[in-house]
Protein backbone atom coordinates (compact mmCIF):
# COMPACT_ATOMS: atom_id res chain seq x y z
CA UNK A 1 0.00 0.00 0.00
CA UNK A 2 1.40 3.40 -1.01
CA UNK A 3 0.16 6.97 -0.69
CA UNK A 4 1.63 10.03 -2.39
CA UNK A 5 0.37 13.54 -1.56
CA UNK A 6 1.35 16.40 -3.83
CA UNK A 7 1.21 19.56 -1.73
CA UNK A 8 2.79 22.22 -3.93
CA UNK A 9 6.51 21.56 -3.56
CA UNK A 10 8.97 19.62 -5.70
CA UNK A 11 9.00 16.50 -3.50
CA UNK A 12 5.64 15.02 -2.51
CA UNK A 13 4.85 13.30 0.78
CA UNK A 14 5.17 9.51 0.46
CA UNK A 15 3.88 6.85 2.82
CA UNK A 16 4.35 3.09 2.54
CA UNK A 17 2.26 0.57 4.45
CA UNK A 18 -1.21 0.63 5.92
CA UNK A 19 -0.39 2.48 9.14
CA UNK A 20 1.72 5.20 7.49
CA UNK A 21 -0.89 5.72 4.76
CA UNK A 22 -3.72 6.04 7.26
CA UNK A 23 -1.75 8.42 9.48
CA UNK A 24 -0.60 10.64 6.61
CA UNK A 25 -4.07 10.72 5.04
CA UNK A 26 -5.62 11.70 8.37
CA UNK A 27 -2.98 14.39 8.96
CA UNK A 28 -3.57 15.84 5.48
CA UNK A 29 -7.37 15.90 5.80
CA UNK A 30 -7.32 17.32 9.37
CA UNK A 31 -4.47 19.84 9.53
CA UNK A 32 -4.47 20.56 13.26
CA UNK A 33 -2.64 18.96 16.18
CA UNK A 34 -3.80 15.43 17.03
CA UNK A 35 -2.70 12.96 19.68
CA UNK A 36 -1.73 9.39 18.85
CA UNK A 37 -1.63 6.13 20.75
CA UNK A 38 1.57 4.55 21.97
CA UNK A 39 1.18 1.10 20.44
CA UNK A 40 4.12 -0.21 18.42
CA UNK A 41 2.62 0.02 14.88
CA UNK A 42 1.51 3.62 15.42
CA UNK A 43 4.84 4.66 16.93
CA UNK A 44 6.70 3.07 14.01
CA UNK A 45 4.48 4.91 11.51
CA UNK A 46 4.97 8.23 13.31
CA UNK A 47 8.74 7.72 13.48
CA UNK A 48 8.95 6.88 9.77
CA UNK A 49 6.85 9.89 8.70
CA UNK A 50 8.88 12.23 10.92
CA UNK A 51 12.08 10.88 9.33
CA UNK A 52 10.61 11.65 5.88
CA UNK A 53 9.68 15.16 7.08
CA UNK A 54 5.99 14.55 6.37
CA UNK A 55 4.69 15.26 9.87
CA UNK A 56 5.98 17.10 12.92
CA UNK A 57 5.59 16.01 16.54
CA UNK A 58 5.50 18.33 19.56
CA UNK A 59 6.45 17.70 23.20
CA UNK A 60 2.90 16.62 24.10
CA UNK A 61 3.02 13.61 21.73
CA UNK A 62 0.81 15.29 19.16
CA UNK A 63 1.37 15.40 15.43
CA UNK A 64 0.33 17.47 12.42
CA UNK A 65 1.29 17.56 8.76
CA UNK A 66 4.41 19.55 7.91
CA UNK A 67 3.21 21.93 5.20
CA UNK A 68 6.13 24.27 5.88
CA UNK A 69 8.54 21.79 4.26
C-alpha positions as a LaTeX table, in Angstrom:
\begin{tabular}{lrrr}
\hline
Residue & $x$ (\AA) & $y$ (\AA) & $z$ (\AA) \\
\hline
Unk1 & 0.00 & 0.00 & 0.00 \\
Unk2 & 1.40 & 3.40 & $-1.01$ \\
Unk3 & 0.16 & 6.97 & $-0.69$ \\
Unk4 & 1.63 & 10.03 & $-2.39$ \\
Unk5 & 0.37 & 13.54 & $-1.56$ \\
Unk6 & 1.35 & 16.40 & $-3.83$ \\
Unk7 & 1.21 & 19.56 & $-1.73$ \\
Unk8 & 2.79 & 22.22 & $-3.93$ \\
Unk9 & 6.51 & 21.56 & $-3.56$ \\
Unk10 & 8.97 & 19.62 & $-5.70$ \\
Unk11 & 9.00 & 16.50 & $-3.50$ \\
Unk12 & 5.64 & 15.02 & $-2.51$ \\
Unk13 & 4.85 & 13.30 & 0.78 \\
Unk14 & 5.17 & 9.51 & 0.46 \\
Unk15 & 3.88 & 6.85 & 2.82 \\
Unk16 & 4.35 & 3.09 & 2.54 \\
Unk17 & 2.26 & 0.57 & 4.45 \\
Unk18 & $-1.21$ & 0.63 & 5.92 \\
Unk19 & $-0.39$ & 2.48 & 9.14 \\
Unk20 & 1.72 & 5.20 & 7.49 \\
Unk21 & $-0.89$ & 5.72 & 4.76 \\
Unk22 & $-3.72$ & 6.04 & 7.26 \\
Unk23 & $-1.75$ & 8.42 & 9.48 \\
Unk24 & $-0.60$ & 10.64 & 6.61 \\
Unk25 & $-4.07$ & 10.72 & 5.04 \\
Unk26 & $-5.62$ & 11.70 & 8.37 \\
Unk27 & $-2.98$ & 14.39 & 8.96 \\
Unk28 & $-3.57$ & 15.84 & 5.48 \\
Unk29 & $-7.37$ & 15.90 & 5.80 \\
Unk30 & $-7.32$ & 17.32 & 9.37 \\
Unk31 & $-4.47$ & 19.84 & 9.53 \\
Unk32 & $-4.47$ & 20.56 & 13.26 \\
Unk33 & $-2.64$ & 18.96 & 16.18 \\
Unk34 & $-3.80$ & 15.43 & 17.03 \\
Unk35 & $-2.70$ & 12.96 & 19.68 \\
Unk36 & $-1.73$ & 9.39 & 18.85 \\
Unk37 & $-1.63$ & 6.13 & 20.75 \\
Unk38 & 1.57 & 4.55 & 21.97 \\
Unk39 & 1.18 & 1.10 & 20.44 \\
Unk40 & 4.12 & $-0.21$ & 18.42 \\
Unk41 & 2.62 & 0.02 & 14.88 \\
Unk42 & 1.51 & 3.62 & 15.42 \\
Unk43 & 4.84 & 4.66 & 16.93 \\
Unk44 & 6.70 & 3.07 & 14.01 \\
Unk45 & 4.48 & 4.91 & 11.51 \\
Unk46 & 4.97 & 8.23 & 13.31 \\
Unk47 & 8.74 & 7.72 & 13.48 \\
Unk48 & 8.95 & 6.88 & 9.77 \\
Unk49 & 6.85 & 9.89 & 8.70 \\
Unk50 & 8.88 & 12.23 & 10.92 \\
Unk51 & 12.08 & 10.88 & 9.33 \\
Unk52 & 10.61 & 11.65 & 5.88 \\
Unk53 & 9.68 & 15.16 & 7.08 \\
Unk54 & 5.99 & 14.55 & 6.37 \\
Unk55 & 4.69 & 15.26 & 9.87 \\
Unk56 & 5.98 & 17.10 & 12.92 \\
Unk57 & 5.59 & 16.01 & 16.54 \\
Unk58 & 5.50 & 18.33 & 19.56 \\
Unk59 & 6.45 & 17.70 & 23.20 \\
Unk60 & 2.90 & 16.62 & 24.10 \\
Unk61 & 3.02 & 13.61 & 21.73 \\
Unk62 & 0.81 & 15.29 & 19.16 \\
Unk63 & 1.37 & 15.40 & 15.43 \\
Unk64 & 0.33 & 17.47 & 12.42 \\
Unk65 & 1.29 & 17.56 & 8.76 \\
Unk66 & 4.41 & 19.55 & 7.91 \\
Unk67 & 3.21 & 21.93 & 5.20 \\
Unk68 & 6.13 & 24.27 & 5.88 \\
Unk69 & 8.54 & 21.79 & 4.26 \\
\hline
\end{tabular}
